[in-house]
Amino acid sequence: MAGIYIHIPFCKKACHYCNFHFSTTFNLKNELIDSLVSEIELRKSYFASEKIETIYFGGGTPSILELADLEKIVNAIYKNFQVAEKIELTLEANPDDLQKEKIIAFAKMGVNRLSIGIQSFFDEDLLFMNRTHNGSEAVNCIHNALESGIDNLSVDLIFGYPLLSDEKWSHNVNTVLEMNIPHLSCYAMTIEPHTAFSSFIQNKKMAPMDADQSAKQYEYLMNRLNENGYEHYEISNYAKPGKRAQHNSSYWKGISYLGIGPSAHSYNGSCRQWNIANNANYIQGIQNKNPLIELEVLTAEQIINESIMIGLRTIEGYNYETVLNQFTEAQKVAFENTKHQYLSQKLIRESNQIITLTQQGKLLADHIAADFFLV
């Protein structure tokens, strides 16, 4: 199994919280689409004999592309890689792009899963985030998708920001539950460097995020989704039975994937590489048949640390049995001490040398994982 991620670096507007690579100008759009196709051809030997089982269009905002652009990219993948008979083909989309006729066209070209960046159903919150859609469009696009034959939907929601009262958060969660959406990705608002929100906070134009508010709303989310039969299979992801995101799950299982496009990352089990995060330079490198890529060969300790981080984020947990023989004696002692500390605090559970986070532990997932890292 392998997956391909396509980064589409264009957006209509810059969301105030986003630090992903994107551009709000489209003057290089045609050259970039051609470069994506060329990079696919240049990287066709990245996988040995593995079949492609997932294709994921992310960004940026892939749903703003013309259908012909998307088809051009998908056709290049089929031409240059072995693609499984049944694949998951996901398109990230903004609600204002999801008119019924456009969704039908997406489905005809092979899109069978939509990941919709709703974030909130409240107009004032969407305006606060500088989103391009409103609350009505957020609701209507879900109905449009369901009526157009794409029922494998994922919805993104954000919590833990100043405008979001507990009542509004309850409304957002319950709206998704009432619409029976099979998959949710829910994230606490974080303030990233070089974003509008970061500037607002530095200039005292906005209050900083409240960790207690975020934790309370996260706990509410976990409880409500558990009551309604959702599997909390990754720290930010929830799915009805059989509706996990196959592409994202491959990241958490350490399965190889290839990233196409500016800023896109790839992983083959032993090294990571990533393309330059600049549209013009990316295009030039591809045109010169010399992609501008940085490469990191992972050490044995880095591979273990990544497996700890990923394992603790998932419902399957971290199985340390198979790697104990790679630990030094000092690392074994440190690992055991950390384990007993968090067991006594009821932040983790252990069974058959598999460690999983408790609900309280999920509030501190990154901190706990970092404490387990080999040094």
N, C-alpha and C positions, 0 to 999 in steps of 0.2 A: 504494500500500500504506500502511496506517496500523494502529495498534494501540491498544487500550484497556486500561489497568491499573486494577484495582479494589482499593483498600486496605481490608482487613477488620481493624480495630484491636482484636481481642480474642484473648486467650490464656488458657489455664488457669493457667499459671504464668509467672513472669518468669525466662527463662534468664539466667544470671549474666553472660553476655558481650554481651547484646543491648541496643542503644541505639535500635532502631526505635520508632516510635510505636505503643503498644498499651495496652490496659487489661485487668486481670484481673477486673474487675467487669462484669456483663452487664446492669445495670439500664437502660441506654440502648439496648440492642440493637435493639428493634423500631423506635424512633424513628430510629436510625441507618440501618437498612435502607431505611426509607421515604425518608430524606434522600438516600441513594445513588441511588435511583430518580429522585427529583426533580432531583438534580444532573445526571444523564444527560439528562433532558429540557431542563434549562436550558442545557446545553453542546452541544446537538445541531447547532449551526452551527459548531462548532470546526473541523471538516474541511469543505473545499469540496465537491469531488466524489469524494474518495478513498473507496475501499471499505475496510471493516474486515476485516483478514485474520488478526488475532490478538487474543485476549482472554486476559488473565492475572489471576487472582485471587491476590493476595499479601497480606502482612500482617506481623505478626499471624499468625493461624492460620485461614485460610478453611475448612479441613476441619471445624471445630467447628460451623459453621452447619448449620441444618436445610436439607434439600433444597429446601423451599418458598422459603426465603430466597434461595438461589442462583438458582432458576428465576425468581423475581421480578426479579432484577437482569438476568439474561441476556435475558429477554423485553423489558425496557425498552430494552436495547441494540438488539435487532432492530427494535423499534418506531420508534426515533429516529435510527438510522444505516443507511447502506447497508452490508450485511454480505455478504461474498463467499460463494459457494456452498460452498466448502471452506475452513474456518478451522482454526487451531490454538487450542484452548481448554484452557489450562493451569490447574490448581488446585494451589496449594501445600498440602501436607498433612503432619501429624504421624503417625508410625506407629500410635499408639494410637487414632487415629480411623478407621483403614483396615480395618474389618471387611469381609468379602467382600460381604455384602448392601448395605453402604453404597457400596462401589466400583461395584457393578452399577447402583445408582441414579444415581450420578454419571455413568456412561457413558450411561445412557438419556437424561439431560438434556443431553448433548452434550459432556461433558468427554472429551477424547481424549488428554490428556497429564497426568501427575502428576509434580510436583516434590516429592520426599519428603525431609524434614529428618531424616535418620538421624544424622548427625554422628559416630557411633561405634557399634560392635557390642558394646562392653564396658560392663557395668552400672556399674562404679565410675566410669568416665569420664562416663557419662550423668548419674549422681548428682552428680558434681563440677560439671557444667554446669547442674544443676537442670532437666534435661529431664523431660518427662512420661512418656516411654516407657522400656522396658528393652531389652536386647539381643535377647531372644526375639521381642519385638514388631517389632523392626527387621527381622529375617529374615522373619518370618511375613507382614508386610504386603506384601513384594515378591512372595511366592508368591501371596498373595490377589489382588494386582493382575493378575499374569500369568494367573491362572486365571479372572479376571473379564472378560478381554477388553481391558484397557488395557495394551498392551505398550510404549507410548511413554513410558518412565520416565526420570526424572532423579533422581539421588541426591546429596544434599549430605554431604560429609565435612569435618571440621576436623582440622588438624594443627598441630604446634608448640606444644603446651601441656604443662605439667610432668608430668602423669600418662602421657603418650603416649610409651612407649618405641618404639624403632625396630621391635622385634618386633611390638608391638601395631599400629603403623601398617601394617606389611607385611600383617598379618592383615586389617585393615580393607579395604585396597586389593584384596587377593587374593579376599576374600569377594565383593566387587562384581564382579570379573572372572569368578569362577566362576559367578555368576548371570547373566552376559552382559547387564548393564545397558547400554543404548545411550548414556546420557549421564551425565556426572558434573560436578558443580560442587564444587570443593575449595578451601578457604580456610585461610590461616594464621590462627591465633588472634591477634586484636588486642585491645588493652585500650582500650576507649572510655570517655570521661568519663561520670560519673554512672551507671556500671554497678556491679553487686556486685563483679565482679572488680577493678575500679579501686579500690574501697574496701578490698578484702582486701589488695591489694598495698600501698596507702598505710599500712595498719595492721599491716603485717608478718605477715599471716596466710597469705600465699601468695607464692611466689617469682615474680618477674617473668618474662616470656617470654624464652626463649633464642633469639637470632637465628640462631646457628649450628645449633641443633637444627632450627629451622624451615626453614632453607635446605637442610639435608641431607635432610629428609623431603620437601621439595618436589622436589628433584632425583630422589629415588627414585621419586616419583609420576610425574614426566615420563617417566622411562626405562621404567617398567613399562607405562604406558599406550601409549607409542609402540611397544613390543614387541608389544602386543596389538591393534594396528591402530586405535587411537584418534587422532583429529585434534585437536591442541592448538590450537583455533581462536580462543581468547581466553585471556587470562592465567590465568583460574581455571576455564576450561570446556573439556571434552573430549567428543568425540562420535564414535560410529561413523559411517561414511560415510552421508550423507543424514539424519542424526539431530541436526543442530544445532537449538538452540532458536530458532525463528523469531522469537518475540516479543523475546527478549533481543538477538538479532542486529540487530533494527531499531534498538535503542539505539545499537549500535556502528557502524551505517551512517548514523546521523544522520537516520533516517526519523522522521516526525512521530508523536507518540503523545499520548494524552489520559489524564491521571490523575484518577480519581474517588475521593473519600473523603478523610478527614482526613489531612494530611501528604503526599498524593499529588502528584507532579510531572507537568507537561506540557511539551511542546516542539514548536515548529512550524517550526524552521529558523532563526528570527531572534530568538526570545525564549523564556525559560523562565518558568513560573509554578508556584506551589505553594500548596496549601490549608493553612489553619491546622492545626497539630498539636494539636488539643484537641477531643475529641468533642462536648462540650456546646456550645462556641462554633461548631463546624462545623455542627451541627444547627440552631442558631439562625439562622446566616447563610443556610442553605438555605431554612429556613421563611420567612424574610423576603425570599426571592428576591434576596439580596445576598450571594453566596458570599464568604467572607473569604479573599481570594487576594492573594499578593504576586507582583509581576511584575518580571522583569529583562530589559531589551532588551539583547541582546548586541552588543558592539562588533565591528568586523572582526577585531581582534587576538584577542578572546576566542573568536570562532568558529574562527580558525586554531589557537589553543592547544588548544581542545577536540578539534579534528580530529587534532592531534599526539598528544594523550593517548590518544584512542580508537584511532587507527591503530596506534600502537606496541603496544597491548594485543592486537591481533588478528594472525592468521596472514597476512592480506593486507598488513599493514604500512602505513606512511605514505608516500603519494605526494605529494611536495612540488612537482612540476613545475608544476602548475596555479596555485599560489599565489605563486610566486617574484616575479611582477610586482607583488605587493602589499607586498613587503618593501622597507624603506628600505635604502640601501647599508650602513649600520651593522648592520642586522638580517641582511643577507645574509652579511656577514663573520662575525658572531657564530654564525650557523647553520652555516656551513662549518667554522669552528674547532671547534665542538662535534661536528660529524659526524666530522671527522678524528680527534679525540681518542678517540671511542668505537670507530671503526674500528680504530685502532691497538691498542686494548685488547681487540679481538675481542668486544666486547659488542653490536655491531650488524653487520648486513650491508647492502650497498647493491647494487641492480641496477635499471637503467633509472629512476633517480631515485626508487626506492622503498626505504625504510629498514625493516628488520625486526630484531627482537631475536634474538640468539643464545640458546642455553639459559642461558648464564651471565648474559646481559643480562636475562633474565626475572626473575632474582633481584633486580634493581635497577630494575624497570620504571618505577615512579613517579619515582624520582630522575632517571633518564635523560630521561624525557619533560619534566620540569620544566626541565632544562638546555637543552632545545630551545625552550622557550617564547619568544615574542616579548615584549619589554619596551619 
